[in-house]
Amino acid sequence: MEGTAVSQFPGTSVSAAPGNSKVAEPDQAGRPATGQQVLADWVGAVIAGDYKRACTDMADVSASPPKVYTAATCDPANAEIKTMERVLKGLRETFTPANSTGKPEVQVTGPAPTGDSATIAADKITVNGKTLDEVVLANSTGVKPGETNITFGVSKVEGGWYVTDFNLDF
């Protein structure tokens, strides 16, 4: 598939948005260089149970100034991170496809941010070839197709891309 590249972030790949033939590489600090890459890395980390990596892919833009989570702030001994880890463990159950090996292939096909942020719907994210919407439905009880509205916010903070919001409406 043209416009698709395997990310340098383990367990993830990212597809460039339609019309964009160039797939960005990680930035010089080793951070995902695009909103799509950081979201693919974050979803892959959640499914793999690598909560520290998922945490370092996140930022809190409601804080003033915005708070970027670093390896130091994502230490599992940190009380705030313990709460985040409980949420991420629940998302792991919801996002993991049946028969997953724990090393998912995650692709995000867009949309590319037009500025310093974007909202990406779960139907633009594939995990092992199924949309994240399909995976969530398969892992849910009593939820029917069309009854979900799952979106993720990505934002550029301090020069890097981070997952800054997720909305799971069932």
DRENDO-1510 file (C-alpha; in Angstrom, 1 decimal, always signed):
<recs>
REC; n; res; u; v; w
REC; 1; MET; +0.0; +0.0; +0.0 .
REC; 2; GLU; +1.6; +3.3; -1.1 .
REC; 3; GLY; +2.0; +5.8; +1.7 .
REC; 4; THR; +2.3; +3.1; +4.4 .
REC; 5; ALA; +5.5; +2.6; +6.3 .
REC; 6; VAL; +6.5; +0.6; +9.3 .
REC; 7; SER; +7.1; +2.9; +12.2 .
REC; 8; GLN; +10.3; +2.9; +14.1 .
REC; 9; PHE; +8.1; +2.5; +17.2 .
REC; 10; PRO; +7.8; -1.2; +18.0 .
REC; 11; GLY; +4.6; -2.9; +17.1 .
REC; 12; THR; +3.1; -0.1; +15.1 .
REC; 13; SER; +2.9; +1.2; +11.6 .
REC; 14; VAL; +1.3; +4.3; +10.3 .
REC; 15; SER; -0.3; +5.3; +7.0 .
REC; 16; ALA; +0.0; +8.8; +5.6 .
REC; 17; ALA; -3.2; +10.6; +5.0 .
REC; 18; PRO; -4.7; +10.5; +1.5 .
REC; 19; GLY; -2.8; +12.8; -0.8 .
REC; 20; ASN; +0.2; +12.9; +1.4 .
REC; 21; SER; +2.9; +10.6; -0.1 .
REC; 22; LYS; +5.5; +11.3; +2.5 .
REC; 23; VAL; +5.5; +9.4; +5.7 .
REC; 24; ALA; +7.2; +11.3; +8.5 .
REC; 25; GLU; +10.1; +9.7; +10.5 .
REC; 26; PRO; +10.5; +10.1; +14.3 .
REC; 27; ASP; +11.8; +13.5; +15.3 .
REC; 28; GLN; +15.3; +14.0; +16.6 .
REC; 29; ALA; +14.3; +13.3; +20.2 .
REC; 30; GLY; +12.9; +9.9; +19.1 .
REC; 31; ARG; +9.2; +11.1; +19.5 .
REC; 32; PRO; +6.6; +10.1; +17.0 .
REC; 33; ALA; +6.9; +12.9; +14.4 .
REC; 34; THR; +3.2; +13.0; +13.4 .
REC; 35; GLY; -0.2; +12.9; +15.2 .
REC; 36; GLN; -0.9; +9.6; +13.4 .
REC; 37; GLN; +2.4; +8.0; +14.5 .
REC; 38; VAL; +1.8; +9.0; +18.1 .
REC; 39; LEU; -1.7; +7.6; +18.1 .
REC; 40; ALA; -0.5; +4.3; +16.4 .
REC; 41; ASP; +2.2; +4.0; +19.0 .
REC; 42; TRP; -0.1; +4.7; +21.9 .
REC; 43; VAL; -2.8; +2.2; +20.8 .
REC; 44; GLY; +0.0; -0.4; +20.2 .
REC; 45; ALA; +1.5; +0.3; +23.7 .
REC; 46; VAL; -2.0; +0.0; +25.3 .
REC; 47; ILE; -2.6; -3.4; +23.6 .
REC; 48; ALA; +0.9; -4.6; +24.4 .
REC; 49; GLY; +0.4; -3.7; +28.1 .
REC; 50; ASP; +3.3; -1.3; +27.9 .
REC; 51; TYR; +1.6; +1.4; +30.1 .
REC; 52; LYS; +4.8; +3.4; +30.7 .
REC; 53; ARG; +5.3; +3.8; +26.9 .
REC; 54; ALA; +1.6; +4.7; +26.5 .
REC; 55; CYS; +1.9; +7.2; +29.3 .
REC; 56; THR; +4.9; +8.9; +27.6 .
REC; 57; ASP; +2.8; +9.3; +24.4 .
REC; 58; MET; +0.3; +11.4; +26.4 .
REC; 59; ALA; +0.1; +15.0; +27.5 .
REC; 60; ASP; -2.5; +17.0; +29.5 .
REC; 61; VAL; -3.4; +20.1; +27.5 .
REC; 62; SER; -6.0; +21.2; +30.2 .
REC; 63; ALA; -3.1; +22.0; +32.6 .
REC; 64; SER; -1.5; +25.4; +32.4 .
REC; 65; PRO; +1.1; +25.1; +31.0 .
REC; 66; PRO; +0.3; +21.9; +29.3 .
REC; 67; LYS; +1.9; +18.9; +31.0 .
REC; 68; VAL; +3.9; +16.4; +28.9 .
REC; 69; TYR; +4.3; +13.0; +30.6 .
REC; 70; THR; +8.0; +11.9; +30.6 .
REC; 71; ALA; +9.6; +8.6; +31.6 .
REC; 72; ALA; +10.2; +10.1; +35.0 .
REC; 73; THR; +6.6; +11.2; +35.5 .
REC; 74; CYS; +5.3; +7.9; +34.2 .
REC; 75; ASP; +7.0; +5.9; +36.9 .
REC; 76; PRO; +4.5; +3.3; +38.2 .
REC; 77; ALA; +5.2; +4.4; +41.8 .
REC; 78; ASN; +3.6; +7.8; +41.0 .
REC; 79; ALA; +0.0; +7.9; +42.4 .
REC; 80; GLU; -1.3; +9.8; +39.4 .
REC; 81; ILE; +0.1; +7.2; +37.1 .
REC; 82; LYS; -1.4; +4.4; +39.0 .
REC; 83; THR; -4.8; +5.8; +38.2 .
REC; 84; MET; -3.9; +6.2; +34.6 .
REC; 85; GLU; -2.6; +2.7; +34.5 .
REC; 86; ARG; -6.0; +1.3; +35.7 .
REC; 87; VAL; -7.7; +3.2; +32.8 .
REC; 88; LEU; -5.2; +1.9; +30.3 .
REC; 89; LYS; -5.6; -1.7; +31.5 .
REC; 90; GLY; -9.4; -1.3; +30.9 .
REC; 91; LEU; -8.7; +0.1; +27.4 .
REC; 92; ARG; -6.3; -2.9; +26.8 .
REC; 93; GLU; -9.2; -5.3; +27.3 .
REC; 94; THR; -11.4; -3.2; +25.0 .
REC; 95; PHE; -8.8; -2.6; +22.2 .
REC; 96; THR; -7.3; -6.1; +22.0 .
REC; 97; PRO; -8.5; -8.2; +19.1 .
REC; 98; ALA; -9.3; -11.8; +19.7 .
REC; 99; ASN; -6.3; -14.1; +19.3 .
REC; 100; SER; -3.9; -11.2; +19.6 .
REC; 101; THR; -0.3; -12.0; +20.2 .
REC; 102; GLY; +0.3; -8.8; +22.2 .
REC; 103; LYS; +2.4; -7.3; +19.4 .
REC; 104; PRO; -0.3; -5.6; +17.3 .
REC; 105; GLU; +0.1; -4.1; +13.9 .
REC; 106; VAL; -1.6; -0.7; +14.3 .
REC; 107; GLN; -2.2; +1.6; +11.4 .
REC; 108; VAL; -3.7; +5.1; +11.4 .
REC; 109; THR; -4.9; +6.4; +8.1 .
REC; 110; GLY; -5.8; +10.0; +9.0 .
REC; 111; PRO; -6.7; +12.6; +9.0 .
REC; 112; ALA; -3.5; +14.5; +9.1 .
REC; 113; PRO; -3.6; +17.5; +11.5 .
REC; 114; THR; -4.0; +20.8; +9.6 .
REC; 115; GLY; -2.4; +22.6; +12.5 .
REC; 116; ASP; -1.3; +21.6; +15.9 .
REC; 117; SER; -4.1; +19.2; +16.7 .
REC; 118; ALA; -6.5; +16.7; +15.1 .
REC; 119; THR; -9.3; +14.4; +16.1 .
REC; 120; ILE; -9.1; +10.9; +14.7 .
REC; 121; ALA; -12.0; +8.5; +14.7 .
REC; 122; ALA; -11.6; +4.8; +15.6 .
REC; 123; ASP; -12.7; +3.8; +12.1 .
REC; 124; LYS; -9.4; +5.4; +10.8 .
REC; 125; ILE; -7.4; +3.1; +13.1 .
REC; 126; THR; -6.8; -0.6; +12.3 .
REC; 127; VAL; -5.5; -3.2; +14.6 .
REC; 128; ASN; -4.3; -6.4; +12.9 .
REC; 129; GLY; -6.4; -5.5; +9.9 .
REC; 130; LYS; -9.7; -4.7; +11.7 .
REC; 131; THR; -10.9; -1.2; +12.5 .
REC; 132; LEU; -10.7; -0.3; +16.2 .
REC; 133; ASP; -14.5; +0.2; +16.0 .
REC; 134; GLU; -14.9; -3.5; +15.0 .
REC; 135; VAL; -12.5; -4.7; +17.7 .
REC; 136; VAL; -14.4; -2.6; +20.4 .
REC; 137; LEU; -17.7; -4.0; +19.2 .
REC; 138; ALA; -16.4; -7.6; +19.3 .
REC; 139; ASN; -15.2; -7.0; +22.9 .
REC; 140; SER; -18.5; -5.4; +24.0 .
REC; 141; THR; -21.8; -6.9; +25.2 .
REC; 142; GLY; -25.0; -5.4; +23.9 .
REC; 143; VAL; -23.4; -2.7; +21.7 .
REC; 144; LYS; -24.5; -2.8; +18.1 .
REC; 145; PRO; -22.8; -1.3; +15.0 .
REC; 146; GLY; -23.5; +2.4; +14.7 .
REC; 147; GLU; -23.8; +2.8; +18.5 .
REC; 148; THR; -20.3; +3.8; +19.1 .
REC; 149; ASN; -18.5; +7.2; +18.7 .
REC; 150; ILE; -14.9; +6.7; +19.5 .
REC; 151; THR; -12.4; +9.5; +18.9 .
REC; 152; PHE; -8.9; +10.4; +19.9 .
REC; 153; GLY; -7.3; +13.8; +20.1 .
REC; 154; VAL; -3.7; +14.4; +19.2 .
REC; 155; SER; -1.9; +17.7; +19.8 .
REC; 156; LYS; +1.5; +19.2; +19.3 .
REC; 157; VAL; +2.9; +20.2; +22.7 .
REC; 158; GLU; +6.4; +21.5; +23.3 .
REC; 159; GLY; +7.3; +20.6; +19.7 .
REC; 160; GLY; +6.2; +17.0; +19.9 .
REC; 161; TRP; +3.0; +15.1; +19.2 .
REC; 162; TYR; +1.0; +13.5; +22.0 .
REC; 163; VAL; -2.4; +11.8; +22.6 .
REC; 164; THR; -4.3; +14.5; +24.5 .
REC; 165; ASP; -7.8; +13.2; +24.6 .
REC; 166; PHE; -10.0; +10.1; +24.0 .
REC; 167; ASN; -13.7; +9.9; +23.9 .
REC; 168; LEU; -15.4; +6.5; +24.1 .
REC; 169; ASP; -19.1; +6.9; +23.6 .
REC; 170; PHE; -21.2; +3.7; +23.5 .
</recs>
